[in-house]
Structure formats: C-alpha cells, structure tokens
Amino acid sequence: MRQGKFVDKEIDPYNEEWNFETSDENFKTPFSSVQPPKSRFVQSKWERLAVSKIRQAIKKGWMKTP
C-alpha cells in the first residue's frame, strides 16, 4: 500500500457500478435547497461576548474599521 499498489489485484479502483438513482421519494431531495433566514441564527454565548467586545472597542475608538 505504501508503494501505491493495491493489496488485492481483483480490486478495481475505478469501479463505476454505483447506482446513485433510487426509487424512494425520501432520498431524491434529502435536504432542502432553501437557506434558512439569517434572523433564525442564534449566536453562542462566546460569539456574542466576542462581538460585544469588538463593538465596544469600535465605539470607544480603540479599534478602527478599514
């Protein structure tokens, strides 16, 4: 395997017999393609504290925006 060879010569690394199509309706679109709205995002406690520190530094002039 370290030499880049397969252990068994019967293994086909380029096997394309995988069937991606299924007749089950649940698997055709497993996830919705619609993004959730940004208003539904809830920050964690630590993200909220970090953002509040940055906001306070900008307000007091300790940090400058580009």
C-alpha positions as CSV (number, residue, x, y, z in Angstrom):
1,M,0.0,0.0,0.0
2,R,2.9,2.4,0.7
3,Q,4.1,1.9,-2.9
4,G,0.7,2.9,-4.2
5,K,-0.3,-0.6,-5.2
6,F,-3.5,-2.4,-4.1
7,V,-3.3,-5.3,-1.8
8,D,-5.6,-7.5,-4.0
9,K,-5.3,-7.4,-7.8
10,E,-9.0,-8.2,-8.1
11,I,-10.0,-4.8,-6.7
12,D,-11.0,-2.2,-9.3
13,P,-10.3,1.3,-8.0
14,Y,-12.3,2.8,-10.8
15,N,-15.5,0.8,-10.3
16,E,-18.4,2.9,-11.7
17,E,-21.1,0.5,-10.9
18,W,-22.5,2.6,-8.0
19,N,-26.2,3.3,-8.6
20,F,-27.0,6.8,-7.5
21,E,-30.6,6.7,-8.5
22,T,-33.2,5.4,-6.1
23,S,-36.9,4.9,-6.4
24,D,-37.5,6.1,-2.8
25,E,-39.0,9.6,-2.8
26,N,-37.4,10.5,0.5
27,F,-33.9,10.2,-0.9
28,K,-34.4,12.3,-4.0
29,T,-34.1,15.6,-2.1
30,P,-32.8,14.7,1.4
31,F,-32.1,18.3,2.3
32,S,-34.0,21.4,1.4
33,S,-32.1,23.7,-1.0
34,V,-33.6,26.8,0.7
35,Q,-31.3,28.5,3.1
36,P,-32.8,29.4,6.5
37,P,-33.2,33.1,7.1
38,K,-30.4,34.9,8.9
39,S,-32.8,36.1,11.5
40,R,-33.1,32.5,12.7
41,F,-29.4,32.3,13.5
42,V,-28.6,32.3,17.2
43,Q,-25.1,33.1,18.4
44,S,-23.4,31.1,21.1
45,K,-22.5,32.8,24.3
46,W,-18.9,33.1,23.4
47,E,-19.6,34.5,20.0
48,R,-21.9,37.1,21.5
49,L,-19.2,38.1,24.0
50,A,-16.6,38.4,21.4
51,V,-18.8,40.5,19.1
52,S,-19.8,42.8,22.0
53,K,-16.1,43.4,22.8
54,I,-15.3,44.3,19.2
55,R,-18.4,46.6,19.1
56,Q,-17.4,48.3,22.3
57,A,-13.8,48.8,21.1
58,I,-15.1,50.5,17.9
59,K,-17.5,52.7,19.8
60,K,-14.8,53.9,22.2
61,G,-12.2,54.4,19.4
62,W,-9.8,51.7,20.5
63,M,-10.3,49.9,17.2
64,K,-10.6,51.4,13.8
65,T,-12.6,49.9,10.9
66,P,-10.9,49.7,7.5
